[in-house]
């Protein structure tokens, strides 16, 4: 994923790209919307499963919302070594910019060992807002 925010934890690479959805945003009503595309690539030598996610979504006013739940987009993908899983989701904000970051709570399937994978901080920027994360 070119131009993406990327982080690797224990051989699991997470790449994220965010896109402002101008057609779904209503600035006059204090609503801005973004889609984000995530690729989770297993570069390790073990099979892993994503069980849960935790997001921290911070708007330009410094207000942070914590979102925690099962899997991603209704799935708990199992990734063999060399496999990748890609999905698209979205989030609204009440400000024209913000930052998202998070964790994927995973398990090594052979051993049952739980571990967390970092989702890199990524910027949510509308065209008229300064970029938050470089």
WOSUL-V488340 format. One record per residue. N is the residue number from 1. SS is DSSP state (A for helix, B for strand, O for the rest). PHI is phi in degrees with one decimal (999 if undefined). OMEGA is omega as a letter, one per 40 degrees, with the letter a starting at -180 (999 if undefined). Layout:
BEGIN
n = [N N]
ss = [SS SS]
phi = [PHI PHI]
omega = [OMEGA OMEGA]
END
This chain:
BEGIN
n = [1 2 3 4 5 6 7 8 9 10 11 12 13 14 15 16 17 18 19 20 21 22 23 24 25 26 27 28 29 30 31 32 33 34 35 36 37 38 39 40 41 42 43 44 45 46 47 48 49 50 51 52 53 54 55 56 57 58 59 60 61 62 63 64 65 66 67 68 69 70 71 72 73 74 75 76 77 78 79 80 81 82 83 84 85 86 87 88 89 90 91 92 93 94 95 96 97 98 99 100 101 102 103 104 105 106 107 108 109 110 111 112 113 114 115 116 117 118 119 120 121 122 123 124 125 126 127 128 129 130 131 132 133 134]
ss = [O O O O B B B B B O O B B B B B B B B B O O O O O B A A A O B B B B B B B B B B B B O O O O O B B B B B B B B B B B B O O O O B B B B B B B O B O O B O O B B O O O O B B B B B B B B B B O O O B B B B B B B B B B B B O O O O O B B B B B B B B B B B B O O O O O O O O O]
phi = [999 -75.7 73.2 -94.9 -80.4 -135.6 -144.3 -125.1 -129.9 51.4 81.9 -106.6 -97.2 -114.1 -121.5 -132.5 -125.8 -112.8 -132.5 -72.2 -99.7 -59.9 -70.1 -100.4 -84.0 -134.2 -54.1 -65.1 -104.1 70.4 -136.9 -123.2 -128.6 -129.0 -104.6 -135.5 -109.6 -120.4 -116.1 -111.7 -114.6 -91.5 -95.1 -87.0 -104.6 -121.5 -81.0 -130.5 -131.9 -85.9 -100.3 -142.4 -137.3 -133.7 -113.9 -118.4 -114.5 -113.8 -87.8 -65.6 -87.2 87.1 -79.1 -113.7 -109.4 -102.7 -120.6 -129.6 -170.8 -73.3 48.4 -136.3 41.5 77.7 -125.1 -124.0 -65.0 -101.6 -119.1 -73.4 -53.6 88.7 -89.2 -137.2 -128.7 -122.9 -147.3 -124.7 -141.0 -157.9 -152.6 -99.0 -135.7 -96.5 -130.3 -76.6 -156.0 -178.5 -138.7 -118.9 -153.7 -177.7 -138.3 -104.7 -93.9 -121.5 -140.9 -78.2 -66.5 -70.4 -108.1 78.4 -71.8 -81.4 -158.0 -106.2 -114.1 -76.4 -95.0 -63.8 -58.7 -137.8 -86.8 -109.3 -126.8 -83.5 -56.6 -99.3 -115.0 -68.3 -65.7 -86.3 -127.8 -101.7]
omega = [a i a i a i i i i i i a i i a i i i i i a a i a i a a i i a i a i i i a a i i a i i a i a i a i i a a i i i i a a i a i i i a i i i a i i i i a i a i a i a i i i i i i a i i i a i i i i i a i i a i i a i i i a i i a a a a a i i a i a i a i i a i a i a a a i a a a i 999]
END
